[in-house]
Amino acid sequence: MVSLGVGAVLLPSGDQRTERTAADGPVAAAPLASDGTEAGAADALAPESTSPSAAPTSARPSPTKKPTPKPSRTTAPSRQLQRSTAPSSTGATTTSAKGITAELREVVDLVNQERAKAGCKALTVNDKLMLAAQRHSQDQADHKTMSHDGSDGSDVGDRLDRVGYAWRSYGENVAWNQQSPAAVMDAWMNSPGHRANILNCSFTQIGVGVARSNGPYWTQDFGTPR
């Protein structure tokens, strides 16, 4: 079973969050954007929600729930967000490919391949986004919950602020139980909300994390620095 969380995206002056639901099968949470709206299988800025399936599927924008430890995949709603003012932290543009595993590098490469097809510039790996994504994947795995909200109540923006990433806009995709980079990317690309985050030409940087305990739990954090 796999699950996809609702993708998250944040646009200027806004702050919305959504959670991802896990189902029997690969799951992906609805994408999240920095504009405070979430995008699910239906749109890039909607709450997370997904239904279990035997193949990777993306969830629609709706609150996410904890995935059950079964062999399947799903995605949660995505999120995106943008803000007019950014924290006074520095070094947000620091980029590096050092220490990135072959598995996570493959996810980044697949993302950039899809962006190239859409006419978007390739994303560069940012160490702070990598740290935020990995921490969130581990947090989800530790609590067996696929969601854009952390176990401590934090949202994507909170987590990026904690690692010192001064963002102008951000987006997040999460997923559960896809067993390979190709599988999780296939699930996200087949979900409108998650796909919107991946193909958002305004994003310039990316961080990817995966925690295999109770999962794997995948996280993509996209960002545009101030």
Summary of the structure (lengths in Angstrom):
residues: 226
radius of gyration: 14.5
end to end distance: 39.0
largest distance: 45.5
contacts: 1262
relative contact order: 0.25
helix: 25%
strand: 26%
